[in-house]
Amino acid sequence: MTEKQLDGTAGTTPTPPMVMPTDWKQVKFATPTDEDMNALAQLRSGSDPWKVRGETHAESLEALTKLRPFIAVGKFNGTVCGYVTIERDGPVPGAAYLRNIVVKPEFRQKGLGHVLLEQGLSVARDMNRKTLALRVDPANGPAVSFYRKAGFTTVATVVSKKSGKLRLLMSREL
Ligand SMILES: CC(C)(COP(=O)(O)OP(=O)(O)OC[C@H]1O[C@@H](n2cnc3c(N)ncnc32)[C@H](O)[C@@H]1OP(=O)(O)O)[C@@H](O)C(=O)NCCC(=O)NCCS
């Protein structure tokens, strides 16, 4: 007798394992430690859009080291689960700038991105900014949907100086 027959589900579609809602209120934000920087570089180089561009761990670490003062790292049960960067100035005059937001792959589509974004919005408000701007690759579907859902609208289409590719410039009020 198989396990399915024992639990009485033979011949029916197996019930997926129950996913417990995660209490993201337990996520703690801080500036990154040296050890965190390596975890963040791993997260960034292993995530699109950087992964598809072939960015190496060393390149991610170099980029994140420049951004270090602007990073808020989120930890869940003491482990890095994502990060967000907020700079006071960016491509839109007078608006704060969100350059990176990344959720650890296994935690995606569970509301953690929203929690990281709320942290970013709060940092931008503390900078006395009224608007938060960002640039996103229009081919990055999950990110574009995520930003739209969070109330960002496209204010311009710009050409990236680095890649020559099109980017959406999006913003929202704080
Ligand atoms: C973009 C990103 C931060 C979103 O984080 P997340 O934790 O998955 O987002 P959430 O679970 O909070 O989702 C909030 C909303 O975003 C949208 N969304 C998120 N992921 C999506 C996906 N893969 N496809 C379509 N919509 C998506 C949905 O509207 C979702 O709302 P819903 O759950 O009510 O449907 C995450 O996908 C990520 O880390 N991507 C890689 C890095 C990246 O591209 N960053 C942005 C450029 S810097």
The ligand as an SDF file (V2000), in Angstrom:
LIG
                    3D

 48 50  0  0  0  0  0  0  0  0999 V2000
   10.9800   42.7230   -7.3650 C   0  0  0  0  0  0  0  0  0  0  0  0
   11.0640   41.9630   -6.0290 C   0  0  0  0  0  0  0  0  0  0  0  0
   11.8760   42.8120   -5.0440 C   0  0  0  0  0  0  0  0  0  0  0  0
    9.6340   41.7730   -5.4860 C   0  0  0  0  0  0  0  0  0  0  0  0
    9.7120   41.1830   -4.2070 O   0  0  0  0  0  0  0  0  0  0  0  0
    8.5960   40.1560   -3.6710 P   0  0  0  0  0  0  0  0  0  0  0  0
    8.9060   39.8570   -2.2540 O   0  0  0  0  0  0  0  0  0  0  0  0
    8.4990   39.0040   -4.6000 O   0  0  0  0  0  0  0  0  0  0  0  0
    7.2930   41.0680   -3.7910 O   0  0  0  0  0  0  0  0  0  0  0  0
    5.9150   40.9430   -2.9650 P   0  0  0  0  0  0  0  0  0  0  0  0
    5.6830   39.5300   -2.5970 O   0  0  0  0  0  0  0  0  0  0  0  0
    5.9290   41.9510   -1.8710 O   0  0  0  0  0  0  0  0  0  0  0  0
    4.8660   41.3400   -4.1060 O   0  0  0  0  0  0  0  0  0  0  0  0
    4.0920   42.5050   -4.0950 C   0  0  0  0  0  0  0  0  0  0  0  0
    3.3990   42.6360   -5.4340 C   0  0  0  0  0  0  0  0  0  0  0  0
    4.3720   42.7340   -6.4930 O   0  0  0  0  0  0  0  0  0  0  0  0
    3.8980   42.0590   -7.6640 C   0  0  0  0  0  0  0  0  0  0  0  0
    4.8340   40.9620   -7.9900 N   0  0  0  0  0  0  0  0  0  0  0  0
    5.8530   40.4920   -7.2330 C   0  0  0  0  0  0  0  0  0  0  0  0
    6.4990   39.5080   -7.8750 N   0  0  0  0  0  0  0  0  0  0  0  0
    5.8780   39.3360   -9.0560 C   0  0  0  0  0  0  0  0  0  0  0  0
    6.0800   38.4610  -10.1580 C   0  0  0  0  0  0  0  0  0  0  0  0
    7.0850   37.5630  -10.1570 N   0  0  0  0  0  0  0  0  0  0  0  0
    5.2540   38.5580  -11.2190 N   0  0  0  0  0  0  0  0  0  0  0  0
    4.2460   39.4630  -11.2520 C   0  0  0  0  0  0  0  0  0  0  0  0
    3.9970   40.3320  -10.2180 N   0  0  0  0  0  0  0  0  0  0  0  0
    4.7980   40.2640   -9.1440 C   0  0  0  0  0  0  0  0  0  0  0  0
    2.5180   41.5290   -7.3550 C   0  0  0  0  0  0  0  0  0  0  0  0
    1.5890   42.5040   -7.7500 O   0  0  0  0  0  0  0  0  0  0  0  0
    2.5530   41.4370   -5.8300 C   0  0  0  0  0  0  0  0  0  0  0  0
    1.2940   41.5930   -5.2780 O   0  0  0  0  0  0  0  0  0  0  0  0
    0.3540   40.3030   -4.9980 P   0  0  0  0  0  0  0  0  0  0  0  0
    1.1840   39.3990   -4.1100 O   0  0  0  0  0  0  0  0  0  0  0  0
   -0.8240   40.8760   -4.3230 O   0  0  0  0  0  0  0  0  0  0  0  0
    0.1050   39.6860   -6.3390 O   0  0  0  0  0  0  0  0  0  0  0  0
   11.6770   40.5340   -6.2240 C   0  0  0  0  0  0  0  0  0  0  0  0
   11.0380   39.8860   -7.2990 O   0  0  0  0  0  0  0  0  0  0  0  0
   13.1720   40.5400   -6.4870 C   0  0  0  0  0  0  0  0  0  0  0  0
   13.9960   40.5580   -5.5630 O   0  0  0  0  0  0  0  0  0  0  0  0
   13.5580   40.5020   -7.7730 N   0  0  0  0  0  0  0  0  0  0  0  0
   14.9710   40.4490   -8.1650 C   0  0  0  0  0  0  0  0  0  0  0  0
   15.6650   41.7860   -8.0250 C   0  0  0  0  0  0  0  0  0  0  0  0
   14.9750   42.8890   -8.8230 C   0  0  0  0  0  0  0  0  0  0  0  0
   14.5870   42.7120   -9.9630 O   0  0  0  0  0  0  0  0  0  0  0  0
   14.8390   44.0670   -8.1740 N   0  0  0  0  0  0  0  0  0  0  0  0
   14.2300   45.2280   -8.8120 C   0  0  0  0  0  0  0  0  0  0  0  0
   15.2270   45.9830   -9.6110 C   0  0  0  0  0  0  0  0  0  0  0  0
   16.4540   46.7180   -8.5710 S   0  0  0  0  0  0  0  0  0  0  0  0
  1  2  1  0
  2  3  1  0
  2  4  1  0
  2 36  1  0
  4  5  1  0
  5  6  1  0
  6  7  2  0
  6  8  1  0
  6  9  1  0
  9 10  1  0
 10 11  2  0
 10 12  1  0
 10 13  1  0
 13 14  1  0
 14 15  1  0
 15 16  1  0
 15 30  1  0
 16 17  1  0
 17 18  1  0
 17 28  1  0
 18 19  1  0
 18 27  1  0
 19 20  2  0
 20 21  1  0
 21 22  1  0
 21 27  2  0
 22 23  1  0
 22 24  2  0
 24 25  1  0
 25 26  2  0
 26 27  1  0
 28 29  1  0
 28 30  1  0
 30 31  1  0
 31 32  1  0
 32 33  2  0
 32 34  1  0
 32 35  1  0
 36 37  1  0
 36 38  1  0
 38 39  2  0
 38 40  1  0
 40 41  1  0
 41 42  1  0
 42 43  1  0
 43 44  2  0
 43 45  1  0
 45 46  1  0
 46 47  1  0
 47 48  1  0
M  END
$$$$
